Amino acid sequence: MRKANRRNTDIFSLAFLDIIACGFGAIVLLLLIVKPDSPSSMTESINFQELFSLQDKRDSLSNELTKLDQIEEELQQSLNSRKSIQDKSVKTLISLKQQVSILADIKEKLNISQQSLTEEMERILNSQIRDEEVGGIPVDSEYVIFVIDNSGSMQQPWKILLQEMQNILDIHPEIKGIQVMNDQGAYLFEGYAGKNKWAPDTASTRKGIMNKLKVRSNWRAVSLSNPVNGIKTAINNHFIPGRKISIYLLGDDLMNAGVIVDKTIEEIDKINTDAFSGEKKARIHGIVFAGQANENLIDYANFIRQVTHRNDGTALFIPISDHPGWVDCSGADCNFISD
C-alpha cells in the first residue's frame, strides 16, 4: 500500500517537473523569439525624431527663405522703379536747367532790346520835350525847387520875384513835388524840410507858398547871396536817379562875385554831375533881377549864364522898372545896356 502511494507520489512529482520544465522551456523560447528593445534601437528612434524635427525646421526655414526672396524681389522692383523715377527726375532737372539757361539768354536779349528802345524813346521824348518850352524854359521836370536870395538887396525886386515864381508854377501845372529854400539851404516850410521830403503839388500848397512869401518878415533865414549851399542842399536831399528836377535860382547878386565866380561854378558842376554817368542830376535855371547897374551885377549875370548853360538850364534877366537899362548877354560876356 505504501509502495502504491509512493509510486503515485513519484509519478506526480515527475509530471510536475515535466510541466515546470515545459513551462520554463516555453518561457525561454518566448524570450528567444521576442527580444526586448536594445539600446541601439532606442538610439535609432531618438535619431529619427531629431531628423524629423530638423526636417520640420528646414521646411520652416525654406518657407522663410522663400518669403525673404519674395521681399527681396519686391524691394528690387521698388528700387528699380525709384531709380527709373530718379533717372527721369534727373533728365527733367537737366531739361529744366537748359530751359532756364535759354530763358535767361532770352531775358538778357530782351533787356538789351528794351534798354535800347527805352534809350531811343527817351532820346525822342527829350528832343520833343526840349522843344516844348515856355518863355525859353524847358518844362519837362516833375519836381521844382526854388533857391531864393532873400538878402536885403532883394527888397526892391521882391514883388517881381513873386510874380516870376507864380509864372514858373503856372508853366508847371502838374508836378509831383515842390520845395522852397534860400541860398543857404534854409527851408521855407520846416514841416517839409529834410531828406526826400516834398511839399505836395496842390492848389493850397501853391497858395500857401505865395502867401507866406508876400510878407518878407515871415522868412528871416540868413542869406549870403551865394547859391552853392542851397544847390547842395537841394541835390543832396532831393535827387535820386531817374527823378526829373528843375532848380530855379532867383537873385540879384553874388557876394564877392569878382573873386569867387569860377570857383563857385566848379563847385556847382561837381555837385550836379553824376559821378558814374557824367549826366546832370537836375536842370538849373537862373533868373537875374537887374537892379542898379554895377560891376557886381554884370559878374552875377555872367555867373548865372554859365551855370545855366553848363546845367541844361535857361537864364532870364528881368529888368527893374526903377532902374533904366537891361542886361545884355547876347555876346561873349554879359553887359549892362542903358536905355
C-alpha positions as CSV (number, residue, x, y, z in Angstrom):
1,M,0.0,0.0,0.0
2,R,2.8,2.3,0.8
3,K,4.5,1.3,-2.4
4,A,1.5,2.2,-4.3
5,N,1.3,5.6,-2.6
6,R,4.9,6.2,-3.1
7,R,4.7,5.3,-6.7
8,N,1.9,7.6,-7.2
9,T,3.8,10.3,-5.5
10,D,6.8,9.9,-7.7
11,I,4.7,9.9,-10.8
12,F,3.1,13.1,-9.7
13,S,6.5,14.7,-8.9
14,L,7.8,13.7,-12.3
15,A,4.7,15.0,-14.1
16,F,5.0,18.2,-12.2
17,L,8.6,18.6,-13.1
18,D,7.8,17.9,-16.7
19,I,5.2,20.6,-16.6
20,I,7.6,23.0,-14.9
21,A,10.3,22.2,-17.4
22,C,8.0,22.6,-20.3
23,G,6.8,25.9,-18.9
24,F,10.4,27.1,-18.4
25,G,11.2,26.0,-21.9
26,A,8.3,27.8,-23.3
27,I,9.4,31.0,-21.5
28,V,12.9,30.6,-22.8
29,L,11.6,30.0,-26.3
30,L,9.4,33.1,-25.9
31,L,12.4,35.1,-24.7
32,L,14.4,33.9,-27.7
33,I,11.5,34.7,-30.1
34,V,10.6,38.1,-28.7
35,K,13.7,40.1,-28.0
36,P,13.4,43.3,-25.9
37,D,14.4,46.7,-27.4
38,S,18.1,47.1,-27.4
39,P,20.0,50.4,-26.6
40,S,20.9,50.7,-30.3
41,S,17.2,50.5,-31.2
42,M,16.3,53.3,-28.8
43,T,19.1,55.4,-30.1
44,E,17.9,55.0,-33.7
45,S,14.4,56.0,-32.5
46,I,15.8,59.2,-31.0
47,N,17.8,60.0,-34.1
48,F,14.7,59.6,-36.2
49,Q,12.9,62.1,-34.0
50,E,15.7,64.6,-34.3
51,L,15.8,64.1,-38.0
52,F,12.0,64.7,-38.3
53,S,12.4,67.8,-36.1
54,L,15.3,69.1,-38.2
55,Q,13.3,68.4,-41.4
56,D,10.4,70.4,-40.0
57,K,12.8,73.3,-39.2
58,R,14.4,73.0,-42.6
59,D,10.9,73.3,-44.2
60,S,10.1,76.3,-42.0
61,L,13.4,77.9,-42.9
62,S,12.8,77.1,-46.5
63,N,9.5,78.9,-46.3
64,E,11.1,81.9,-44.6
65,L,13.7,82.0,-47.3
66,T,11.0,81.9,-49.9
67,K,9.3,84.8,-48.3
68,L,12.6,86.7,-48.0
69,D,13.2,86.0,-51.7
70,Q,9.8,87.5,-52.5
71,I,10.5,90.5,-50.3
72,E,13.9,91.0,-51.9
73,E,12.3,90.8,-55.3
74,E,9.7,93.3,-54.3
75,L,12.4,95.6,-52.9
76,Q,14.4,95.2,-56.1
77,Q,11.4,96.1,-58.2
78,S,10.7,99.1,-55.9
79,L,14.4,100.1,-56.2
80,N,14.3,99.8,-60.0
81,S,11.1,101.8,-60.1
82,R,12.6,104.6,-57.9
83,K,15.8,104.5,-59.9
84,S,13.7,104.9,-63.1
85,I,11.8,107.8,-61.4
86,Q,15.2,109.3,-60.3
87,D,16.6,109.0,-63.8
88,K,13.5,110.7,-65.2
89,S,13.8,113.4,-62.5
90,V,17.5,113.9,-63.4
91,K,16.6,114.2,-67.0
92,T,13.8,116.6,-66.2
93,L,16.1,118.7,-64.0
94,I,18.7,118.8,-66.8
95,S,16.0,119.8,-69.2
96,L,14.7,122.5,-66.8
97,K,18.2,123.9,-66.3
98,Q,18.6,124.0,-70.0
99,Q,15.3,125.8,-70.4
100,V,16.2,128.2,-67.6
101,S,19.5,129.0,-69.3
102,I,17.7,129.5,-72.6
103,L,15.1,131.8,-70.9
104,A,18.0,133.7,-69.2
105,D,19.6,134.3,-72.6
106,I,16.2,135.4,-74.0
107,K,15.6,137.7,-71.0
108,E,19.0,139.2,-71.3
109,K,18.4,139.9,-75.0
110,L,15.0,141.3,-74.3
111,N,16.5,143.5,-71.6
112,I,19.1,144.8,-74.0
113,S,16.4,145.4,-76.6
114,Q,14.2,147.1,-74.0
115,Q,17.1,149.3,-72.9
116,S,17.9,150.2,-76.4
117,L,14.2,151.0,-77.1
118,T,14.0,153.0,-73.8
119,E,17.1,155.0,-74.6
120,E,15.7,155.7,-78.1
121,M,12.3,156.6,-76.7
122,E,14.0,158.9,-74.1
123,R,16.0,160.5,-76.8
124,I,13.0,161.1,-78.9
125,L,10.9,162.3,-76.0
126,N,13.7,164.5,-74.7
127,S,14.1,166.1,-78.2
128,Q,10.4,166.7,-78.2
129,I,10.2,167.9,-74.6
130,R,13.2,170.2,-75.1
131,D,11.3,171.9,-77.9
132,E,8.3,172.3,-75.6
133,E,9.4,175.4,-73.8
134,V,7.6,178.3,-72.2
135,G,9.4,181.6,-72.4
136,G,12.6,179.7,-73.2
137,I,12.3,177.5,-70.1
138,P,12.0,173.7,-70.6
139,V,9.0,172.3,-68.7
140,D,9.8,168.6,-68.6
141,S,10.5,168.4,-64.9
142,E,8.4,166.5,-62.3
143,Y,9.8,168.4,-59.3
144,V,10.6,172.1,-58.8
145,I,12.9,173.6,-56.3
146,F,13.2,177.4,-55.7
147,V,16.5,178.6,-54.3
148,I,16.0,182.2,-53.4
149,D,18.3,185.0,-52.4
150,N,16.4,186.6,-49.6
151,S,19.1,189.1,-48.6
152,G,18.4,192.8,-48.1
153,S,19.2,193.7,-51.7
154,M,16.2,191.7,-52.8
155,Q,13.8,194.1,-51.0
156,Q,13.1,196.2,-54.1
157,P,12.6,193.3,-56.7
158,W,10.7,191.1,-54.2
159,K,7.2,191.7,-55.7
160,I,8.6,190.9,-59.2
161,L,10.2,187.8,-57.7
162,L,6.8,186.6,-56.5
163,Q,5.3,187.3,-59.9
164,E,8.1,185.2,-61.6
165,M,7.6,182.4,-59.1
166,Q,3.9,182.4,-60.0
167,N,4.7,182.3,-63.7
168,I,7.1,179.4,-63.1
169,L,4.4,177.5,-61.2
170,D,1.9,178.2,-64.0
171,I,4.1,176.7,-66.6
172,H,4.4,173.6,-64.5
173,P,0.7,172.9,-64.0
174,E,1.1,169.3,-62.8
175,I,4.2,168.2,-60.9
176,K,4.9,165.8,-58.1
177,G,6.5,168.0,-55.5
178,I,7.7,171.5,-54.7
179,Q,10.4,172.8,-52.4
180,V,11.4,176.4,-51.5
181,M,14.7,177.3,-49.7
182,N,17.0,180.2,-49.6
183,D,20.5,180.3,-51.0
184,Q,21.9,178.8,-47.8
185,G,19.5,175.8,-47.9
186,A,17.1,177.1,-45.2
187,Y,13.6,175.7,-46.0
188,L,10.6,177.9,-46.2
189,F,8.4,175.2,-44.7
190,E,10.1,173.4,-41.8
191,G,7.5,170.6,-41.9
192,Y,8.7,169.6,-45.4
193,A,12.4,170.1,-44.6
194,G,14.8,167.1,-45.0
195,K,15.8,164.1,-47.0
196,N,13.3,163.1,-49.7
197,K,10.6,165.4,-48.3
198,W,8.4,167.4,-50.7
199,A,5.5,169.7,-50.3
200,P,2.7,168.2,-52.3
201,D,1.7,170.0,-55.5
202,T,-1.8,171.1,-54.6
203,A,-3.6,174.4,-55.1
204,S,-3.4,175.0,-51.3
205,T,0.3,174.4,-51.3
206,R,0.9,176.8,-54.1
207,K,-1.3,179.4,-52.5
208,G,0.4,178.9,-49.1
209,I,3.9,179.4,-50.7
210,M,2.9,182.7,-52.3
211,N,1.0,183.9,-49.2
212,K,4.0,183.3,-46.9
213,L,6.5,184.9,-49.2
214,K,4.4,188.1,-49.6
215,V,5.4,189.1,-46.1
216,R,9.2,189.0,-46.0
217,S,9.3,189.1,-42.2
218,N,7.8,185.6,-42.3
219,W,11.1,184.2,-43.5
220,R,14.1,185.5,-41.6
221,A,16.6,182.9,-42.7
222,V,20.1,184.3,-43.2
223,S,21.3,184.8,-46.8
224,L,24.8,185.2,-48.0
225,S,23.9,185.8,-51.7
226,N,25.7,182.7,-52.8
227,P,23.5,179.7,-54.1
228,V,26.1,177.0,-53.7
229,N,24.8,175.8,-50.3
230,G,21.3,176.0,-51.5
231,I,22.1,173.9,-54.6
232,K,24.0,171.4,-52.5
233,T,21.1,171.0,-50.1
234,A,18.6,170.7,-53.0
235,I,20.5,168.0,-54.7
236,N,21.8,166.0,-51.7
237,N,18.3,165.9,-50.1
238,H,16.1,165.5,-53.1
239,F,17.9,163.9,-56.0
240,I,17.5,160.3,-56.8
241,P,18.4,158.6,-60.1
242,G,15.5,158.9,-62.6
243,R,13.9,161.9,-60.8
244,K,13.5,164.9,-63.1
245,I,14.2,168.1,-61.1
246,S,14.4,171.7,-62.0
247,I,16.2,174.1,-59.7
248,Y,15.4,177.8,-60.1
249,L,17.9,180.3,-58.8
250,L,16.3,183.7,-58.1
251,G,18.6,186.6,-57.1
252,D,20.3,189.8,-57.9
253,D,23.7,189.5,-56.6
254,L,26.6,187.1,-55.8
255,M,28.7,188.1,-52.8
256,N,32.3,188.8,-53.9
257,A,31.4,187.9,-57.4
258,G,34.6,189.0,-59.0
259,V,36.7,186.7,-56.8
260,I,34.7,183.5,-56.5
261,V,32.7,183.1,-59.7
262,D,35.0,180.5,-61.3
263,K,35.3,178.5,-58.0
264,T,31.5,178.7,-57.4
265,I,30.8,177.4,-61.0
266,E,33.2,174.5,-60.5
267,E,31.6,173.6,-57.1
268,I,28.1,173.6,-58.7
269,D,29.4,171.4,-61.6
270,K,30.8,168.9,-59.2
271,I,27.6,168.8,-57.0
272,N,25.3,168.5,-60.0
273,T,27.1,165.9,-62.0
274,D,26.6,162.1,-61.6
275,A,30.0,160.6,-60.8
276,F,29.2,157.4,-62.8
277,S,27.2,158.6,-65.8
278,G,28.5,162.1,-66.1
279,E,24.9,163.3,-66.6
280,K,23.4,166.3,-64.8
281,K,21.3,165.5,-61.8
282,A,19.0,168.5,-62.2
283,R,18.3,171.3,-64.6
284,I,19.5,174.6,-63.1
285,H,17.7,177.7,-64.3
286,G,18.5,181.2,-63.2
287,I,16.5,184.5,-63.1
288,V,18.5,187.7,-62.6
289,F,16.7,190.7,-61.3
290,A,18.6,193.5,-62.8
291,G,18.6,196.4,-60.5
292,Q,21.1,199.2,-60.2
293,A,23.8,198.8,-62.9
294,N,27.2,198.0,-61.3
295,E,30.1,195.7,-61.9
296,N,28.8,193.1,-59.4
297,L,25.5,192.8,-61.3
298,I,27.4,192.1,-64.5
299,D,29.5,189.5,-62.8
300,Y,26.4,187.9,-61.4
301,A,24.7,187.9,-64.8
302,N,27.8,186.2,-66.3
303,F,27.8,183.7,-63.5
304,I,24.1,182.8,-64.0
305,R,24.6,182.4,-67.7
306,Q,27.5,180.0,-67.3
307,V,25.8,178.0,-64.6
308,T,22.6,177.5,-66.6
309,H,24.5,176.7,-69.8
310,R,26.5,174.0,-68.1
311,N,23.5,172.5,-66.3
312,D,20.9,172.3,-69.1
313,G,19.0,175.3,-67.9
314,T,17.9,178.7,-69.1
315,A,18.9,182.2,-67.9
316,L,16.3,185.0,-67.7
317,F,17.1,188.7,-67.0
318,I,14.3,190.7,-65.5
319,P,14.7,194.5,-65.5
320,I,13.6,196.5,-62.5
321,S,11.3,199.4,-63.5
322,D,13.0,202.0,-61.3
323,H,16.4,201.3,-62.9
324,P,16.9,202.1,-66.6
325,G,18.6,199.7,-68.9
326,W,18.9,196.0,-69.1
327,V,21.5,193.2,-69.0
328,D,22.5,192.1,-72.5
329,C,24.1,188.6,-72.6
330,S,23.9,188.1,-76.4
331,G,27.7,188.4,-76.8
332,A,30.6,186.5,-75.2
333,D,30.0,188.3,-71.9
334,C,27.0,190.0,-70.3
335,N,26.9,193.8,-70.4
336,F,24.5,196.4,-69.0
337,I,22.8,198.4,-71.7
338,S,21.3,201.7,-70.7
339,D,18.1,203.0,-72.2
